[in-house]
Amino acid sequence: MNPTDQTSFSVPRLDDYVLQVREWLAAHLDRRVGPREAHADIGFYTPEVMATARRLQRSVFEAGYAGITWPRQFGGQGLPKEYEWAFNQEAADYLMPDFGLLAETTFETCVPTMLQHAEPAFLEWFVPQVLRGEALVCQFFSEPSAGSDLAAARTRATNDGDEWVIAGQKTWSSYAQLADWGMCLARTDFDVPKHQGLTWFAVPCNAPGLTVRPIRQITGATEFCEEFFDDVVVPDAYRISDLNDGWAVAQTMLVLERGAGGSRSGAPLGPPGPLAPDLVEVARLARRLNDPVARQKIAQAHTNDFVERALKSRVGELDRLGLLNAGVAAYVKLFAGTYNPVRARLAIEIGGAAAMAWQPDDVDGAAVSQAYLDGRRLSIAGGTNEVQRNAISERALGMPREKSADTKVPFSQALRNAANWGSQ
């Protein structure tokens, strides 16, 4: 199957497709040893590791298994979502391309958003690069003064003929130091209310004037970065949204970033599966497998894990039915933001002192402690729990919006009002 074939085609029977997938995986990929793990620390993704992952992604693309649901005119396969679910299920036992969190920002958030809003000429040029593993995309969204309030972005894009000059700062961009491109939100009009003057751009991470600086976290990792835009020039062809229509794009992005509507959403729920394997291993190392208190905590985590999967499946089904918006998607994000700290603490409570100390040569020994230190990240990243609750109350439950002093006035006036608050 030629991934770039533009001619009409017939959708293969799902059973035949699965057999083809199995044959290709067995012939071309190495089987995974042990259970599938979460993304490794960013230090794992050396240039050699990334180069290997890019080559593997190219192989998947050339075989016709990249962008399975993405439009064929942009290099995808144009198949129904059931085919993507089937491929992911078969591929779970194999070593697939691993780009860490860049896989999520690229394939689950940024490029799917572009597919809905960018110009066809841009997509025809850009998306095949993504599918071949040549263009990995990070998020240039949040700013020091505009985190959960994304519409308050101050990074400025000034038009200069067929180009735009971008100046400002972004922060909390996951894996930006490894990315090739960033999807950047910039303000193109300060004289309209803040939701009306925003535009999105694709920005090369090696563009002159762009500085990417890693931020060291409490765990010692440098997963996040801050970026400084010192008059970064990009052509108008890299503009993703219509001029000043960036908030409509942001609504699509927020649904995807909150864990709904992506390639894994809406997949059949299936059985609960084995008892939380990671916590069972912690209990084994702490010699508490037969401890009723530890067993109860494992059961609690197992139950909540299944509830989370059920919630994602239900929200994904709403997406399939065309009933999904950023408010409904917020349920998924809020669950993760509230439950992740609970689960991380359960591991500490089960492991006790054994989970808090490890030998220097034990590469996995710090996993429980680091998960605990990092447990509250999703209660902030991608919008705080409070923002998710607001989205649910207003967009899903129809409750009245909170009063705001800066949504109906020009953004420049809102900034002046904010600067004068202290003197009033």
C-alpha angles and dihedrals in degrees: 000000000000108000092210098045107132097190124104115274139185120244110243120235109271092236091053091047092053091051091051090049092051092050093049095046092049092049100044112025135060118243119248116250112219127349123332109267132211119256113298123240112284089251087071092065100081121167088263093052092048092048090052091049091050092052090049091049089052089054092050090050095049090050090055099249101110120093091010094175097029119107116277093226088065097047100274130118101245094220128146119267092254088070092054091049090050092050093048091050093051093043094051090089094053136072103258127183108295117204096156115223089345087076089061097044091045106039102023105037121010105038095040086053090050090050089061099044115018126095116268092239091057093046093049089055101037109036097060088055089055093048091050091053093248098113119046114180130212128187123259094187117115125063134192089260098030115051114129088006092068093170090065092072113145101186102122129221113194121194117236108175108287092353140068126219112212122201128173142061137286129190145186092039108162115231093347090148089065099041129102096205139019128212101225131197113208136172113245097172125035094178098071129064111290097257092053103054103059130111133178126227137184107232125190110234090223094054114134110261096027115114120188115198123184119229118219113227132207089265091057092249124124099214094139131058141193121220133207119205110201102181095314110189121215128170120249087245087073092059107116103190134041110272111285091357095104096119091067088054090048091057090058091045093050092054091053096041090053090062100260131112096021129122093281098045119109094017114151109278099228126183123323092257127207123341110276096296095201092054092044088056091049089052091049092052090048090048091238102120090118096040107114092212093053091045090053091053091050090051090050092053092045091053094048092046089056092046089053091051090048091051092050091048092051094047089047090054089054087053090053089052092050093246099114125113135161091270095056091043088056089073089070094048093045092051091053093045093052100035102043093069090048092051093046090052092049089059090052092048092050096044098039115177091349089065093049100054134043143168117270092243094050101102093187097041095095095051097098095044093046091048088054093049090047095040097104096050094100091050085068111019115085091016128330124266088254091056090050090052090051091050091050094047095047104031102030105027099033096233118157118273121252114257113263131192098200109046101079101040127074110279091237089058091047089055092050091049091050091050090053098047093093093055096048 
